[in-house]
Amino acid sequence: MKANVSPKLLAALVLLVVALAYLVVLRPQGAALGEARDERQRLEQERAQLERRREQEASAATPAGPELALLGPAVPATPELSNVFRQLNTIAAETGMQQTSVTPSALGGTDSAPGGSMQISLAVTGPANASFAYLQRLATLERLFLVEQFSVQRGAGGDGGNAVQLQLSGRVFTTESPAEPPD
């Protein structure tokens, strides 16, 4: 007994199997792929936001942030003062002034920036006209030196009233923060 299967029926059956396979197998996987793609995009956006936030916090919280890195020798990483002392001595000698005292303080914190600072008190004597050159040269120090107090006394040194004594108090800065006191 031979059954005649109509080609139209066979084509409809094949089309039904293909449609069923699409609905059962391919469509759910396509939806899962779409959800995975959406999740990937969400995670990439979240990662980018976290990286931006981390960079902002790092530049605001770390003393070696990009802004301070540009300062280089003006605000060094260590509180070492020997180079500043050499430069102050050189400036005094080259301008005809005599540095009579230099007194540094211990490393302390800063109120508005990361890192620390040290106060330096200076006493310098010499001719009045040389004192102007000395003060101008302080502005050329490699290290940032912020003058906080300044006074001039005329007639110091017995030079017939032409000599002056300069008293300066200023700060130098470092990106190193002061050590926390022990408990």
Secondary structure by P-SEA (a helix, b strand, c coil): cbbbbbaaaaaaaaaaaaaaaaacccaaaaaaaaaaaaaaaaaaaaaaaaaaaaaaaaaacccccaaaaaaccccccccccaaaaaaaaaaaaaacccccbbbbbcbbbbcccccbbbbbbbbbbccaaaaaaaaaaaaaccccccccbbbbbcccccccccbbbbbbbbbbbbccccccccc
